[in-house]
Amino acid sequence: MNVRTAEEITSVIRTALQAATWAPSVHNTQPWSFGVDGDEIALRADSDRKLRIGDAAGREMLISCGAALMNVRLALRALGYEPQVRVLPDPDRPALLATIRPGAAVPADESARLLYAEIERRRTHRAGFTELPVPERLVETLVAEAEGEGARLTPVRSEAAIRVLAAITCAAQDVQSQDRALSLELIRWARPPGSARADGVPAEGYPRTPRRTRPHFAQRDYTHGHPWGNESDQFFSVSTGVVAVLTTKGDSREDWITAGQALQRVLLRACAHGLSAAFHTQALEMFHLREFLRQELCSQEYPQMIMRLGVTFDEGKGVRRPVTDMLEER
Ligand SMILES: Cc1cc2nc3c(=O)[nH]c(=O)nc-3n(C[C@H](O)[C@H](O)[C@H](O)COP(=O)(O)O)c2cc1C
């Protein structure tokens, strides 16, 4: 029999929740909360943190929460427990995205430990990459990681398709930057230099004067005209890296959570091999552009994330709220 003390359970849950907080999330909104009942964790979407204009359906919110779920799973697995997960367990409580509990004790999983060790170190990159090549076998490994979670990661190989994706990203960025309501929403999640807040995109998380990659993939404008940003990307790094699209067969809330779990596995595996990812999801927030991509570039599957993967040397520090801010009564 698998006997656990109350202290053991508390320590396991604390470690798992701490891991969850380090998930990537759209604009670092961290749109989740947790409840704990005995040895069960409830993961909930925190719709107060949803982007009401950019993400009205909550797709990106659920992808973010899916990534947090993956971190909980990896933490439990790394600690030697088989995670018991129920996704969307209660149709009457749609905000309850998953319940997770540490199941049977299992031998420590080396692969999970490796990925778990990257959770806090992984950072989003927002510039070009060095010219160092991304090994083909590593790309295949990332594809397999996504597939293992029920999603598909497709590296975009054709130069023409990459140019189309870049152009669509730039067009979406242009349209969004002229939309006042969207711009105000984005500004709300831009974290100024020296800010004490524990969410939002930190000004240290992007270069002040980014050099353009060829083709150019527009970045989000978190500065809104302020001279913010770090100085790290001045002299090198103009490679686009490997462009890839993460897709799912369906487009339900469950698919979005699946996409988030797959995304996080891909990112952590990439990080373990020295790769970083940059995201360009502007076009996926616009119905017609997303639909165009689905039909023309994604074999009718639903695009959930557009990313570039490559080698970079900057290692920023992340910003997160403490777990205590995310705990709710069950
Ligand atoms: C669904 C989703 C969409 C995102 N879209 C973008 C994006 O378009 N541009 C960008 O620079 N980062 C994007 N990000 C990355 C977040 O900004 C990043 O995860 C967050 O700021 C936390 O920083 P970290 O990943 O370095 O820990 C996205 C993340 C998620 C989960």
Ligand as a Chemical Component Dictionary entry (heavy atoms), coordinates in Angstrom:
data_LIG
# 
_chem_comp.id                   LIG 
_chem_comp.type                 NON-POLYMER 
_chem_comp.pdbx_formal_charge   0 
_chem_comp.three_letter_code    LIG 
# 
loop_
_chem_comp_atom.comp_id 
_chem_comp_atom.atom_id 
_chem_comp_atom.alt_atom_id 
_chem_comp_atom.type_symbol 
_chem_comp_atom.charge 
_chem_comp_atom.model_Cartn_x 
_chem_comp_atom.model_Cartn_y 
_chem_comp_atom.model_Cartn_z 
_chem_comp_atom.pdbx_ordinal 
LIG C1  C1  C 0 -1.036 31.431 -25.919 1  
LIG C2  C2  C 0 0.228  32.262 -25.874 2  
LIG C3  C3  C 0 0.428  33.257 -26.832 3  
LIG C4  C4  C 0 1.602  34.022 -26.800 4  
LIG N1  N1  N 0 1.809  34.964 -27.784 5  
LIG C5  C5  C 0 2.952  35.683 -27.786 6  
LIG C6  C6  C 0 3.222  36.626 -28.829 7  
LIG O1  O1  O 0 2.455  36.793 -29.777 8  
LIG N2  N2  N 0 4.370  37.343 -28.759 9  
LIG C7  C7  C 0 5.272  37.186 -27.738 10 
LIG O2  O2  O 0 6.310  37.855 -27.725 11 
LIG N3  N3  N 0 5.049  36.277 -26.751 12 
LIG C8  C8  C 0 3.932  35.537 -26.757 13 
LIG N4  N4  N 0 3.703  34.611 -25.759 14 
LIG C9  C9  C 0 4.716  34.442 -24.681 15 
LIG C10 C10 C 0 4.317  35.180 -23.407 16 
LIG O3  O3  O 0 4.408  36.576 -23.577 17 
LIG C11 C11 C 0 5.249  34.685 -22.271 18 
LIG O4  O4  O 0 5.028  33.327 -22.053 19 
LIG C12 C12 C 0 5.020  35.441 -20.961 20 
LIG O5  O5  O 0 5.343  36.785 -21.103 21 
LIG C13 C13 C 0 5.857  34.853 -19.828 22 
LIG O6  O6  O 0 7.228  34.954 -20.118 23 
LIG P1  P1  P 0 8.181  33.686 -20.233 24 
LIG O7  O7  O 0 7.613  32.777 -21.294 25 
LIG O8  O8  O 0 9.528  34.246 -20.618 26 
LIG O9  O9  O 0 8.215  32.994 -18.899 27 
LIG C14 C14 C 0 2.570  33.806 -25.786 28 
LIG C15 C15 C 0 2.358  32.797 -24.837 29 
LIG C16 C16 C 0 1.207  32.015 -24.879 30 
LIG C17 C17 C 0 1.020  30.916 -23.869 31 
# 
loop_
_chem_comp_bond.comp_id 
_chem_comp_bond.atom_id_1 
_chem_comp_bond.atom_id_2 
_chem_comp_bond.value_order 
_chem_comp_bond.pdbx_ordinal 
LIG C1  C2  SING 1  
LIG C2  C3  SING 2  
LIG C2  C16 DOUB 3  
LIG C3  C4  DOUB 4  
LIG C4  N1  SING 5  
LIG C4  C14 SING 6  
LIG N1  C5  DOUB 7  
LIG C5  C6  SING 8  
LIG C5  C8  SING 9  
LIG C6  O1  DOUB 10 
LIG C6  N2  SING 11 
LIG N2  C7  SING 12 
LIG C7  O2  DOUB 13 
LIG C7  N3  SING 14 
LIG N3  C8  DOUB 15 
LIG C8  N4  SING 16 
LIG N4  C9  SING 17 
LIG N4  C14 SING 18 
LIG C9  C10 SING 19 
LIG C10 O3  SING 20 
LIG C10 C11 SING 21 
LIG C11 O4  SING 22 
LIG C11 C12 SING 23 
LIG C12 O5  SING 24 
LIG C12 C13 SING 25 
LIG C13 O6  SING 26 
LIG O6  P1  SING 27 
LIG P1  O7  DOUB 28 
LIG P1  O8  SING 29 
LIG P1  O9  SING 30 
LIG C14 C15 DOUB 31 
LIG C15 C16 SING 32 
LIG C16 C17 SING 33 
# 
